[in-house]
Amino acid sequence: MTGRPRTAIGTYGAVHVRRADRSRYVARTRYRDADGRLREVTATGGSRGAATAELKARLTRRAGYGNSGALGPSSDFGDLAELWLADLEGRDISEGTKGNYRDDLRVHVRPFFEGYTLAEITTGRVETFLTQQAAVSYSRAKHTRTLLNQLFGYALRYDALVRNPVEGTSPLRHPKGTPQALTIGQIAAIRSAAASWRMGPNIPGPKPDGQVRDAIEVLLGTGMRPGEVLAMRPLDIAETKAGMVAHVRGTVVFHKGAGTYRQDRPKTDASIRTICVPEFAAAVLRRRLRVMDESQGEWTIFHNRLGGPLTLHNFRRTFREFLVLAGLADSGITPRWYRRTSATVLARGLGAHVAATHLGHASTAITEGHYIEPDNTVDFGTAAVLERTLRPVSPDVALLTRRVDDEEADLLDLLESDGGDEVA
């Protein structure tokens, strides 16, 4: 059967103009909306040309594709951002990660793209933006590129774009010479500072309880995220014939209005894992566990006077004081460098895949069925490598003095984009 061709979605037919009265003209046409239905669209003006121009302007602003017409090539970037933020709320990721995405969008991405429609955001414009971000820092460019991929991926799913403009942009180059891990000398200096902090005879107030000092040893020995170390409870620790294992089942987070609390799940499903603990970190945990009784089994091992978890704010503040005492105040070192250091040691000693699994970046999570009895699949080789390289006495520095290879650099880049599951 032949006939007049069907009007394509997002297009309109012939424009008809008629005089409504002495000073007003009406232009009208039929527009095929995203749901496939033809609808009449009208506009008025003081002349035939003005009415036609106003009608075409309205048609340009009318969404033609996807999401029931909510997004189209002529949609503002701000419209995409708002819809993506609404979708973000329903995603199964930590609140801290959502907060990081919101902040990056608000502070870095939205100000640059706010004035563009989606059709106007070309690969060249994205390239310009990422070049500006990379001039500030590699990490910022990495984070904003990840965010843009998610935003434009959302637009693609709803047919508002035909391609992702991030594709085709230049690869981000990791700056050479960027410190990737702590040196043995830096580790020793921070250990010494942590042991002597506020311990002098003329220091007023109570002596420190050593919790931050001990927590950074566990950070170094396990490669956990800071929030994961602070969330560990006595029931998460088990002794086996081969050594201590720690079950990662939660993280400490801070949310406005709720304060600091232990979240009963870590950053991702892959972050639920069992970690073998090297002896120098296991000794710290055993000492902490000896001063806790059975009634405190649900408390976090590192806790305040009321039994609640240590706040990440206070943890970082005390750590910065360690750095000042160690002469490293301007080094840029943060607690996350301990995770980076563990990753470096494991990648060089056992391979990047083993390191990624240990750090919670692979789908090798240990199931609940393994929690009661020791899991024989846990590789205690990681503990041996970490013990040999990072122990306080006679460490073997060979792995930390080796040059970074491409596989290790990719792993460390993954950690940089990891963000935190905590809000500072």
Secondary structure, 3 states (H helix, E strand, C coil): CCCCCCCCCCCECCCEEEEEECCEEEEEEEEECCCCCEEEEEEEECCHHHHHHHHHHHHHHCCCCCHHHCCCCCCEHHHHHHHHHHHHHCCCCCHHHHHHHHHHHHHHHHHHHCCCEHHHCCHHHHHHHHHHHHHHCHHHHHHHHHHHHHHHHHHHHCCCCCCCCCCCCCCCCCCCCCCCCCCHHHHHHHHHHHHHCCCCCCCCCCCCCCHHHHHHHHHHHHCCCHHHHHHCCHHHEEEECCEEEEEECCEEEEECCCEEEEECCCCCHHHCEEEECCHHHHHHHHHHHHCCCHHHCCCCCCECCCCCECCHHHHHHHHHHHHHHCCCCCCCCCCHHHHHHHHHHHHHHHCHHHHHHHHCCCCCCCCHHHCCCCCCCCCCHHHHHHHHHHCCCCCCCCHHHCCCCHHHHHHHHHHHHHCCCCCC
